[in-house]
Amino acid sequence: MVSYIFLRGITALFSVLSFKTMYRVADFFVWLLYYVIGYRKKVVFQQLHQSFPDKSEQEIRSIAKSTYKNLGDIFAETLKGFTMNQDDFKERCVFINPEVINQYTHDGKTVILMTAHYNNWEWACITAPMVLSAPIIGFYKPLSNQRLDTFIKAMRAQVGLVLEPSTMTPRVISRYRGKAASFIFISDQSTWSDKAYWTTFLGQDTACPPGADRYAKILDAPVVYMHIYRKRTWLL
């Protein structure tokens, strides 16, 4: 209950902040996390040294600070996104070449959209139904706090995104089989599954969850990677 009330309160606060003020608030929290609390700094620096063994300590420190800055911006943008209107999303999250996907779904095909937890995936997934012509289905892991889960799910689905629990993936895929739709898979999280795909990422052995490739074969669906990049930070 406390977590739910806190989230509702901070969401209400961010809803009235301008974007410029929002990023300033995010910078303050980043300063707290990095310099005062030291949130996961030991892990961050350890992994950066492992990933970039040839970089100097100054370069590692610069990357670490940029990482915290990015984390703060995404957190603030996510909270702001819970109460943004459609015009705000369309202005700040622009899709390039949506016709590639729309042509597939216009022809009655199911599309597998691949993306990653990179830059603001929340804004991208929320905006997708505004620019793509067929239903957009995303899979997520429900939170243990039901009130929080219901609230966050409603905010993410505010303009048409259909959210389904990841445990329901096979059943949902079967339901849409033969229909024009797009499934979003954010498959860059680590997994302990014995069916995981192992690869080398930033110089380290990394396990990735399987699934999207299998469903693409089952559905005979084209796979489109949705690359998300930050053009600039919105201050106005």
N, C-alpha and C positions, 0 to 999 in steps of 0.2 A: 504493500500500500504506500509506504514512504517513497519507494522508487518511482511509482506511478505519479504521485503528487509532485515530486521533484521534476520529473520529465515534463509534465503538463505546465508547471510553473516556468521552467526555463524555456520551453517552446513558446509560451505566451510572451516572455521577455524578448526573445529574438524576433518575434513577429512584428514588433513595433520599432526595432532598430533599423536604421538605414544600413545599406551594405557597407558604407565606409566605416560606420561605427562598429558594425558587426566584426569586421576584420581587425579593428583595433582591439576589441574585446578578446578576439581569438589570440592575438599577439600577446596580450597580457597573460592569458592562461598558458600559452606556450612558454613564456618566461618562467612562470611558476613551476611547470612540469620539468623544465630543463635545469634551471638554476637552483630552485628551492627544494622541490620534491625529489628531483633526480629520477623521474619515472622510467624504469627499465634502462637506464643509461649504461649500466654494466653490460647488459645483453646486447644493446645496440652497438656499442663500441667493439665488443668481442666479435660480433658477426660482421661488422664492417671491416675489421682487420683481416678476418678470414676470407672475405669476399674480394678485398682489394689489398693484397699483401705488398704490392709495389708502391702504394701511395704513402705519402708522408703523414705524420701525425696532424699537421695543420690541415691537409686535405681531408683526412678522416673526420676531423672536428667540423669542418665546413659542411661536409655531407650530412653529418649527424644533425647539425642545426637546421639544415634545409629539410631534413626528414621530419623533425618536430614541427617546423613551420607548416609543412604540407599537412601533417596530421591535424594541427589546429584549424587550418582553413577548411579541411573536409568536414571536421566535426561541426564547425560553425555553419557551414553551408547546408549540412544535413538538417540541422535544427531549423534553419531558416526555410528550407525546402518544405517542411511540414505545413507551412502556412502561406507559401507562395502561390500566386494565381497562374493560370495558363500562359498569360502574356509574359510574365517574369521568366517562366521556364523556357519559352520559345526564344526569348531574347538572349538568355544566358547559357543555353545549352542547344547549340545548333548542330543539326544532323547534316552531314555531307553525303550525297549520293543515296538518299533513302529509296530512290527509284529502283536501285538494284534489288532490294528486298521486295519492294512492292510489285515488281514485275513477276517475281517467283510466285508470290501469293495470289496475284491476279490470274496466274495460270493454274491456280488450285493447288499449289505445292505447299508443303510444310517446310519451314526454314529453321535451322538450328543457328541461333545467334550466340557466338562465343565472346566473352569479354573477361575482364579481370578486375580485382579490387585495386584499381589504379586510377588516380585522379578521382573525379566525383562520379562513381558508378551509380549512386543513388539518383542524382539528377538525370542521368542518361536513361535509366530504366523507367523513371516516372514520366519523362518526356516522350519516350518511344511511342506510346499509343496516340500521341498527337500528330505524328508524322508518318506512321506506318499504317497501312490500310486494313490489315487483318488483326485478329485478336493477338495480344502479346501475353504470354504466360511465363511467369518467373517462378522458380523454386527456391524455397527458403527453409531455414531451420527454425521452427517455432521456439519462442522464449518460454522458460519455465514459469515466468510471471504472466498469468493469463491477461491481466489488465494491461500490462505493458505490451504484450503481444498483439492484443486487439487494437490498441491505439496506434502502434507503429504500422501494423498491417493496413489499417484504414488510411493513414497518411500516405503510405507508399502507393496505394491503389486509388488515390483520389481522382485521377483523370483517366482511369480505364485499365491500368495494369492488373492482370489477374494473377493472384499469388496462391500457390499451392505448396503444402508441406513437402519437403524433399522425400519423405517416406512414401508419398503418394505418386512419385514420378512415373512408375510403370503404368499405373492405372490411368493417370491423366494422359499420358502419351497415347495409350490405347483409345481413349475417348475421342481424341482429336485426329486419330489416324484417317487419312484420306481427305482431310479438311485443310483449308487454307488457314494457316496460323504460324506464329513465330514463337519458339521456345528460347528463353534466355538461360544460358548456363554460365555461371561465374565459377570457373573450375580451377582456380589457382590456389586454393587453400590446401594446407597439408592434410594428410589423412593417414590413419593407421590400418586402412583396409588391406587385406591380403591380396586384393586385386589392383592395388595402386600402380600407377605408372611412375617409374623412377627416371629422373633425368638430372643433369647437372645444371643448377641454377645459381648464378653468381659464385661459381667455384665450389658449390656445396651439393652433396647428394640430397635430392629433394623428391618427396613422394607427392604425387598429384592424384586427385580423385578421378576415377574412370566414369564413363557413362555417356557423355555426349557423342562420342564416336560410335558407340553401339547403337544408340537411338537413331543416329543419322543413317546407319545401314538398314535398320529395321524399317524406317520411314522412307528410305530412298530420298533423303532430304539434303539439299545443298547446305553447306556450312559456311557461314559468313562471320568473319571476325570483326567485332565492333570496337575499333580502337578509340580510346578516349584520351584526349590531350587537353591540357590547360593552355589556352591562348594567352590569357592574362587574368589577373585577379580583378574582380569587379569592385571598384571603390565608389561608384556613383549609384 
